[in-house]
Amino acid sequence: MSIFTIALAEINLTLREKSAIVYMLALPIFLITVLGLALGGSFNQKVQVEDIKIGYTITDAQLQEPFTAFRKEVETAHFAFQKVSSLADGKKKVQETELTAVVEVGKQGLILYYADTLSDFSKTVIEGYLNGFSGEFQLMTTLNQLTPEKAASSPTIPQASTVTIATTGIAGKKAETSIQYYSIAVIAMMMLYGLLYGSSILSSEKRSHTLSRILMTPITKAQLFAGKLIGCISLQALFLAITMLYSRFVFDMNWGSYWLAVYGLFLLEMIAAVSLGLLFDGITKGNSRALASLFSIVITILSAIGGAYFPISDTHTWKNISPVGYISTVIKQAVYQDNVSALLLPASVLLLISFGCIFGYGLLTRKREVL
């Protein structure tokens, strides 16, 4: 009996259990749907916006006067502008928190950059003002083209301009919806349940008294372990793909340009959780029932801290204490900002945890066999 035969047997055995399918596939889909629709109002609460200071650089001389007039009109003590020497200089000041955001005004439009920690409400305020400038300028340009003799009297509007203004932002133009939030958070939470699956990979065979009979066949314990582990991970990978596809096609959840990398990080989180559960199973000598209760409590607490039940803004860095919160935060950077490099650190850590736990479990079982 090969490793892959054991893996297929593990998959078939799990698929026969309706409770397992309901728990691993139907539950995340149910949570995404219910939480996303029922708690959508949590994303529309009134909040207080902090003082905003926007750096700006103008690369198109034609837009110098219109933008200057706009700036003087909207500038207040709490919403200020500061000219920067270049876009790179503005980005640096944003990173150093000297500026809230920086905007480049040029022929390509208004290109906005802001800090990742900026609240969604502040982003909406900034983009709202800039969209107002875009709309006003477009209107005056149209009037200028229709009645150039009247528009010529306006010193702030370039005559016969054909420049198209479009406001874009690297962190996404649209505010995050409840469905988008919970699609990421719930999947990150469900991957943690790999702790439970890992803790019962071999202990289930021990409880049903089939482990000793299996080992009497021409198969080693290492082959049995590898086969069941591969089967468990493969099935979870399938359920993960189905859940992501459900949110994509039912709720139009956009997983971004790097959706495959996002899928890979979720998968690594699940593999690390399974490996950690397996290691604890080895430490407790197969006492999976006690582990299951402990892991359920731990997962519930980490999920609450990480914002899987109620929305928690990414500006609250304490939520990154939880794997659910941290994974959700970095995945949002990849999905909404195309910042795929943000996934490298968590992916590396999860790989180290996986290999370390599997290696540790191997040492524990080998030591007991020798003794």
C-alpha positions as CSV (number, residue, x, y, z in Angstrom):
1,M,0.0,0.0,0.0
2,S,1.6,3.3,-1.2
3,I,1.5,6.6,0.5
4,F,-0.9,8.0,-2.1
5,T,-3.2,5.0,-1.7
6,I,-3.4,5.8,2.0
7,A,-4.0,9.5,1.1
8,L,-6.9,8.6,-1.2
9,A,-8.4,6.3,1.4
10,E,-8.2,9.1,4.0
11,I,-10.0,11.5,1.5
12,N,-12.7,8.9,0.8
13,L,-13.2,8.1,4.4
14,T,-13.6,11.8,5.3
15,L,-16.0,12.5,2.4
16,R,-18.3,9.7,3.7
17,E,-18.8,11.6,7.0
18,K,-21.5,14.2,6.4
19,S,-20.6,16.0,9.6
20,A,-17.0,16.6,8.3
21,I,-18.2,18.1,5.1
22,V,-20.7,20.4,6.9
23,Y,-18.0,21.5,9.3
24,M,-15.1,22.0,6.9
25,L,-17.1,23.4,3.9
26,A,-20.6,24.5,4.7
27,L,-19.6,26.3,7.9
28,P,-17.2,28.8,6.4
29,I,-19.6,29.5,3.5
30,F,-22.5,30.0,6.0
31,L,-20.4,32.4,8.2
32,I,-19.3,34.5,5.2
33,T,-22.9,34.8,4.0
34,V,-24.5,35.5,7.4
35,L,-21.8,37.7,8.9
36,G,-21.3,39.6,5.6
37,L,-25.0,40.3,5.2
38,A,-26.1,40.6,8.8
39,L,-23.2,42.8,10.1
40,G,-22.9,45.0,7.0
41,G,-24.1,47.9,9.1
42,S,-21.0,47.8,11.3
43,F,-19.1,49.2,8.3
44,N,-21.2,52.4,8.3
45,Q,-20.7,53.6,11.8
46,K,-19.9,57.3,12.5
47,V,-16.2,57.9,13.2
48,Q,-14.1,60.9,14.0
49,V,-11.6,61.8,11.3
50,E,-8.1,62.8,12.3
51,D,-6.3,65.9,11.0
52,I,-5.2,65.4,7.4
53,K,-2.1,66.8,5.7
54,I,-1.7,66.0,2.0
55,G,1.5,66.5,0.1
56,Y,1.2,67.4,-3.5
57,T,3.4,67.7,-6.6
58,I,2.2,69.1,-10.0
59,T,3.9,67.7,-13.1
60,D,1.5,69.3,-15.6
61,A,1.7,73.1,-15.8
62,Q,-1.8,73.3,-17.3
63,L,-3.2,72.0,-14.0
64,Q,-1.2,74.4,-11.8
65,E,-3.8,77.2,-11.5
66,P,-6.9,75.0,-11.2
67,F,-5.4,72.8,-8.5
68,T,-4.0,75.9,-6.6
69,A,-7.5,77.4,-6.7
70,F,-9.0,74.2,-5.5
71,R,-6.4,73.9,-2.7
72,K,-7.1,77.4,-1.4
73,E,-10.8,76.8,-1.4
74,V,-10.9,73.5,0.6
75,E,-7.9,74.0,2.9
76,T,-8.6,74.3,6.6
77,A,-6.8,73.9,9.9
78,H,-7.8,70.2,9.8
79,F,-7.4,69.6,6.1
80,A,-4.1,71.1,4.8
81,F,-1.8,70.8,1.8
82,Q,2.0,70.9,1.6
83,K,4.0,71.1,-1.6
84,V,6.7,68.4,-1.9
85,S,9.7,68.5,-4.3
86,S,8.9,65.1,-5.9
87,L,6.6,62.1,-5.6
88,A,9.4,60.1,-4.1
89,D,9.9,62.7,-1.4
90,G,6.2,62.7,-0.7
91,K,6.1,59.0,-0.3
92,K,9.0,59.1,2.1
93,K,7.3,61.7,4.3
94,V,4.1,59.5,4.3
95,Q,6.1,56.6,5.5
96,E,7.7,58.8,8.2
97,T,4.1,60.0,9.1
98,E,5.0,63.6,8.4
99,L,2.2,63.5,5.8
100,T,-1.1,61.7,5.7
101,A,-1.0,61.2,2.0
102,V,0.6,62.5,-1.2
103,V,-1.0,63.2,-4.6
104,E,0.6,63.6,-8.0
105,V,-1.2,66.0,-10.3
106,G,-0.3,65.3,-13.9
107,K,-1.5,64.3,-17.3
108,Q,-2.2,60.7,-16.1
109,G,-4.7,62.1,-13.5
110,L,-4.6,62.4,-9.8
111,I,-2.6,59.5,-8.4
112,L,-3.0,59.2,-4.6
113,Y,-0.7,57.4,-2.2
114,Y,-1.4,57.0,1.5
115,A,-0.2,55.1,4.6
116,D,-1.5,51.5,5.0
117,T,-2.6,52.4,8.6
118,L,-4.8,55.2,7.5
119,S,-8.4,54.7,8.5
120,D,-11.0,53.9,5.9
121,F,-13.0,57.0,6.8
122,S,-10.0,59.3,6.3
123,K,-9.3,57.6,2.9
124,T,-12.9,58.3,1.9
125,V,-12.6,62.0,2.9
126,I,-9.4,62.5,0.9
127,E,-10.7,60.7,-2.1
128,G,-14.0,62.6,-1.9
129,Y,-12.2,66.0,-2.0
130,L,-10.0,64.9,-4.9
131,N,-13.0,63.5,-6.8
132,G,-14.7,66.8,-6.2
133,F,-11.8,68.6,-7.9
134,S,-11.9,66.1,-10.8
135,G,-15.6,66.6,-11.3
136,E,-15.4,70.4,-11.1
137,F,-12.5,70.6,-13.5
138,Q,-14.2,68.2,-16.0
139,L,-17.4,70.3,-15.9
140,M,-15.5,73.6,-16.5
141,T,-13.5,72.0,-19.3
142,T,-16.8,70.9,-21.0
143,L,-18.2,74.4,-20.6
144,N,-15.0,75.9,-22.0
145,Q,-15.3,73.7,-25.1
146,L,-19.0,74.7,-25.5
147,T,-18.7,78.4,-24.8
148,P,-15.0,79.4,-25.0
149,E,-15.7,83.1,-25.1
150,K,-17.3,82.9,-21.6
151,A,-14.8,80.5,-20.1
152,A,-11.9,82.6,-21.2
153,S,-12.7,85.1,-18.5
154,S,-11.9,82.5,-15.8
155,P,-8.2,82.7,-14.9
156,T,-8.2,79.3,-13.3
157,I,-9.5,77.1,-16.1
158,P,-7.2,76.4,-19.0
159,Q,-8.8,77.2,-22.4
160,A,-9.7,74.3,-24.7
161,S,-8.2,71.7,-22.3
162,T,-8.6,68.0,-23.2
163,V,-6.8,66.6,-20.1
164,T,-8.7,63.8,-18.4
165,I,-8.6,63.7,-14.6
166,A,-9.0,60.4,-12.9
167,T,-8.4,59.8,-9.2
168,T,-6.8,56.5,-8.3
169,G,-5.3,55.1,-5.2
170,I,-2.9,52.2,-4.6
171,A,-5.0,50.9,-1.7
172,G,-8.1,50.7,-3.7
173,K,-10.8,53.2,-4.6
174,K,-13.8,51.4,-3.1
175,A,-14.3,51.1,0.7
176,E,-14.1,47.5,1.9
177,T,-17.5,45.9,2.1
178,S,-18.6,43.5,4.8
179,I,-18.6,40.6,2.4
180,Q,-15.0,41.3,1.4
181,Y,-14.0,41.7,5.1
182,Y,-15.5,38.4,6.2
183,S,-14.4,36.5,3.2
184,I,-10.8,37.0,4.3
185,A,-11.3,36.9,8.0
186,V,-13.5,33.7,8.1
187,I,-11.2,31.8,5.8
188,A,-8.2,32.8,7.9
189,M,-10.2,31.6,11.0
190,M,-11.2,28.3,9.4
191,M,-7.6,27.5,8.5
192,L,-6.8,27.6,12.2
193,Y,-9.1,24.6,12.7
194,G,-6.3,22.6,11.1
195,L,-5.2,22.3,14.8
196,L,-8.1,19.9,15.4
197,Y,-7.5,17.9,12.3
198,G,-3.8,17.5,13.0
199,S,-4.4,16.4,16.6
200,S,-6.6,13.5,15.4
201,I,-4.7,12.2,12.3
202,L,-3.3,9.1,14.1
203,S,-5.2,9.2,17.4
204,S,-8.5,8.4,15.6
205,E,-6.9,5.1,14.5
206,K,-5.8,4.5,18.0
207,R,-9.3,5.0,19.4
208,S,-10.9,2.7,16.9
209,H,-8.1,0.1,17.5
210,T,-7.2,-0.1,13.8
211,L,-3.7,1.3,14.1
212,S,-2.1,-2.0,15.3
213,R,-3.9,-3.9,12.6
214,I,-2.8,-1.5,9.9
215,L,0.8,-1.7,11.1
216,M,0.7,-5.5,10.8
217,T,0.4,-5.1,7.0
218,P,3.5,-4.3,4.9
219,I,3.4,-0.6,5.8
220,T,5.5,1.5,8.1
221,K,4.1,4.0,10.6
222,A,6.0,6.7,8.7
223,Q,4.1,5.8,5.5
224,L,0.8,5.7,7.3
225,F,1.5,9.1,8.8
226,A,2.6,10.7,5.5
227,G,-0.4,9.3,3.6
228,K,-3.0,10.5,6.1
229,L,-1.3,13.9,6.4
230,I,-1.3,14.3,2.6
231,G,-4.9,13.2,2.4
232,C,-5.9,15.6,5.1
233,I,-4.1,18.6,3.5
234,S,-5.4,17.8,0.0
235,L,-9.0,17.7,1.2
236,Q,-8.6,21.0,3.1
237,A,-7.0,22.5,0.0
238,L,-10.0,21.5,-2.1
239,F,-12.5,22.9,0.5
240,L,-10.4,26.2,0.6
241,A,-10.6,26.5,-3.2
242,I,-14.4,25.9,-3.2
243,T,-14.9,28.6,-0.4
244,M,-12.8,31.2,-2.3
245,L,-14.7,30.4,-5.5
246,Y,-18.0,30.7,-3.7
247,S,-17.2,34.2,-2.4
248,R,-15.9,35.2,-5.9
249,F,-18.9,34.1,-8.0
250,V,-21.7,34.6,-5.5
251,F,-20.6,37.9,-3.9
252,D,-18.2,39.1,-6.6
253,M,-15.3,39.1,-4.1
254,N,-12.2,40.2,-6.0
255,W,-9.2,38.3,-4.8
256,G,-6.8,40.6,-6.7
257,S,-4.1,40.0,-9.3
258,Y,-2.2,37.7,-6.9
259,W,-5.1,35.4,-6.0
260,L,-2.9,32.3,-6.4
261,A,-0.4,33.7,-3.8
262,V,-3.3,34.5,-1.5
263,Y,-4.6,31.0,-1.9
264,G,-1.1,29.7,-1.1
265,L,-0.8,31.7,2.1
266,F,-4.2,30.4,3.3
267,L,-3.0,26.9,2.5
268,L,0.3,27.4,4.4
269,E,-1.7,28.6,7.4
270,M,-3.7,25.5,7.3
271,I,-0.6,23.2,6.9
272,A,1.1,25.0,9.8
273,A,-2.0,24.5,12.0
274,V,-2.3,20.8,11.1
275,S,1.4,20.3,11.8
276,L,1.1,22.1,15.2
277,G,-1.9,20.0,16.1
278,L,0.1,16.9,15.2
279,L,3.0,17.9,17.4
280,F,0.7,18.5,20.4
281,D,-0.9,15.1,19.7
282,G,2.6,13.6,20.0
283,I,3.4,15.5,23.2
284,T,0.2,14.4,24.9
285,K,0.5,10.8,23.6
286,G,-2.7,10.8,21.7
287,N,-5.0,12.5,24.2
288,S,-6.9,14.2,21.4
289,R,-10.2,14.7,23.2
290,A,-8.5,17.0,25.8
291,L,-6.6,18.7,23.0
292,A,-9.8,19.3,21.0
293,S,-11.4,21.1,23.8
294,L,-8.3,23.2,24.4
295,F,-7.8,24.0,20.8
296,S,-11.5,25.0,20.4
297,I,-11.1,27.6,23.2
298,V,-7.8,28.9,21.8
299,I,-9.2,29.2,18.2
300,T,-12.3,31.1,19.5
301,I,-10.2,33.6,21.5
302,L,-7.7,34.1,18.6
303,S,-10.6,34.6,16.1
304,A,-12.3,37.2,18.3
305,I,-9.0,39.1,18.7
306,G,-8.3,38.8,15.0
307,G,-11.7,40.3,14.0
308,A,-13.3,37.2,12.6
309,Y,-16.6,37.8,14.5
310,F,-16.8,41.6,14.5
311,P,-15.0,44.0,12.2
312,I,-11.7,45.4,13.7
313,S,-9.9,48.1,11.7
314,D,-6.4,47.3,10.5
315,T,-5.2,50.5,12.3
316,H,-5.5,48.5,15.6
317,T,-2.2,46.8,15.4
318,W,-2.9,44.7,18.5
319,K,-5.2,42.5,16.4
320,N,-2.0,41.2,14.7
321,I,-1.3,39.3,17.9
322,S,-3.8,36.8,16.5
323,P,-2.8,34.7,13.4
324,V,-6.3,35.4,12.1
325,G,-5.7,39.2,12.3
326,Y,-2.2,39.2,11.0
327,I,-3.0,36.9,8.0
328,S,-6.1,39.0,7.2
329,T,-4.0,42.2,7.3
330,V,-1.2,41.0,4.9
331,I,-3.7,39.4,2.6
332,K,-5.6,42.7,2.3
333,Q,-2.3,44.4,1.2
334,A,-1.9,41.8,-1.5
335,V,-5.5,41.9,-2.6
336,Y,-6.2,45.7,-2.5
337,Q,-2.7,47.1,-3.0
338,D,-1.1,44.4,-5.2
339,N,1.7,44.3,-2.5
340,V,2.5,40.6,-2.9
341,S,5.8,41.1,-1.1
342,A,3.8,41.5,2.1
343,L,3.1,37.7,2.0
344,L,6.7,36.7,2.0
345,L,7.4,37.0,5.8
346,P,4.2,35.2,7.0
347,A,4.8,32.5,4.3
348,S,8.3,31.9,5.5
349,V,7.3,31.8,9.2
350,L,4.5,29.3,8.4
351,L,6.8,27.1,6.4
352,L,9.3,27.0,9.3
353,I,6.5,26.2,11.8
354,S,5.3,23.4,9.5
355,F,8.7,21.8,9.0
356,G,9.7,22.3,12.7
357,C,6.5,20.6,14.0
358,I,6.6,17.7,11.6
359,F,10.3,17.1,12.5
360,G,9.6,17.4,16.2
361,Y,6.7,14.9,15.9
362,G,9.0,12.5,14.1
363,L,11.6,12.7,16.8
364,L,9.0,12.1,19.6
365,T,7.6,9.0,17.9
366,R,11.0,7.6,17.1
367,K,12.2,8.1,20.7
368,R,9.2,6.3,22.0
369,E,9.6,3.4,19.6
370,V,13.3,3.0,20.7
371,L,12.2,3.1,24.4
